[in-house]
Amino acid sequence: MRIIFDAYELVLGQGKSIGIYNYAKNLLNAMTKVIDNNTEIIVICNASNRKDFTIEHTSVSQFIVSDSVPGKFSRLAWFFGQAALNVKKLAGDIYFSPKGFLPIGINYFSPNIKTVIVIHDLIPLWYADHHPGYFGRLEELFINTSIVSSIKRTDKIIAISKTTADDITARFGCENTISVVHNGITTFPPSERKYAFPYIFAMASQLPHKNAAGVLAAYQTYRDLVANPLPLVFCGVTETNQPGVIAVKGINDNDLHACYAFADLFVFLSLIEGFGFPPIEALAHGTPVLCSDIPSLREIGKDFATYVDPTKPDLAAKKIATLLTENNSASLKLARTAFSQEYSWTQCASKILMAINC
């Protein structure tokens, strides 16, 4: 079986693009550990990502499309025909897109190939419903039309959570073509502790669905509730004037995991997620987690996190105050760490290969 792994459009950027880039890189590496001798993987790369997608394995090779980093027009050309022509040239059995888009014409030029795409979430469609035009009307139209078209044309969908699968089914049907395969997580060794004092750690961004305003409102109410409030180390936002808030941005993986590991509590109040890496990453270090009571986070965190309505900062504040008074015993920390190990890249890769072969 020859799998064409399409990483051409992946460029290490910001926001969601980082998550999909790392997903593809970790998945490919894990796939090479579980494929059999009858499976070959051809990785389509670009000039900027070829190093990260270079795997020393006899069954893995690269196909470099160009020596330049793909810009907007290059990605459009790829989607509207160049991908289909290259896939035909490579003569694969499976076309696999970790990005979630099926380029136009692949089914036409390679009628015998099986197409498989990973859908991480339908957040772009959520923005069209709740914040129309937030990313620009033209980009919104292109992205959403491409997502819908890809879902309807592909042979197989890998959804990274049952929540995402349910969302796809509710909007488009195609239930029989979906397999749910949870992500793996990568836990980095934490660097030395940066903050000598106890603190709450939270993560968000300026994007509306990450709900930074909700976190700040909950934290301010928490400060009003208790006599000696802990400071909030808030990752992903610019400096704020709110008392007690330490804003951090652009930290490396080891420093990020140190923030998780040494925090007294991790808070994540996103409004919508397809999977939700941060709560599981915090649990991997044994840290208590307070996160949004939304289907994806309940699915992923199960009974090892505490949940609250992210639109009600008063309730979140009370939960923060309560959780900080509870005993975070060594046995609880070990239980959280052990639970997080369910999300391995090896397991993810094995299940995706099984889904591809179904």
C-alpha positions, 0 to 999 in steps of 0.5 A: 500500500502506497500512502501519499501524505500531503504536507505541502501546504503546512508552514509553521506559523501562528495559532491553529496552523501550529497545531496542525503542523505539529499534528502532522509531524508527530503523526508521521513520526508515529506512523513510521513506527507502526507500519508494516513492510507492505506499506510505503509513505511518500511525504509531499513537502515544501522548502520550509518543512522538509527538515521536520518531515524527514524520517530515516525509514526505508519505507518513507520517502519525500517528494519536494514540490518546490524550493520556495515556501508556499504563499497564498497563490501557491496554496491556491494553485495546489488546491485547484489542480497542482495537487491532483497532477502530482498525486497522479504522478506519484500513483498512490493507493491512499491520498492522506491530508492531515490538514483537512482539505481535499484538493480539487481534481484528485478523484478525477485524475486518480479515480482509483485512489482512496482519499482520507482527510483529517477534520480537526473541527468545524470552528470556521463554520462556527465563526460564520455563525457567530462572528460573520466576516471576522477573518474577512468575507472572502477568506471566510467564503473560501475556507468554509466552502473548501471545508464543506466541499472536502467533507462531501467529496472525500472517501474517508474522514478521520475526526479527532473527537466524537464531538467533531464527528457529531458536528460533521454528522449533524451538518452534513450526514456522511456518518458511515465515512467517519472514524474517530481517532483521538490525538496523541499529546507530546509532553516536554520536560519542564524547564526550571521553575520561573515563578517562586510563588504559587500561581494560577496558569491559564491559556487563551488567545485574542481569538473570540472562541478562546474567550480571554475576556471570560478568563480575565472576568473570572479571575477578577471575580475570584480576586474579589472573593478571597483575601489572598488571591494567587496571581494569574500567569496568562499565556497567549495574551498581550499585557493587561492592566488587570491587577494580579495578571502576568501576561506571557507570550511566545514561550518555548515548549519547555517553559510552557510545560514548566508553567503547567507543571508548577501551577496550582491550577490550570484554567481553560475557558474556550467556547469551542474546541475540536479536541483541546490539547492544553487541559490534557497537557496540564493533566500530564503534569498532575496539575488540577484543571478547570475547563469549559463544560463543552462536549469536546473537553468533557470527552477528552478530560473525562472525570479528571478535570472540573468543568464550568460554563465558560460564559458564566465568570461568576461560577468560574470564579467560585470554582477557582476559589474552591479548587485552590482549597482542595488537597492536591495529593500525590495520588491524585497527581499520579492518577492525572498523569497516568490518565493522560498517557491514554493519548499517545501518538503511537495509538493515534497512528495505529488507529488511523492506519486501521481506519485507512484500511477499512 
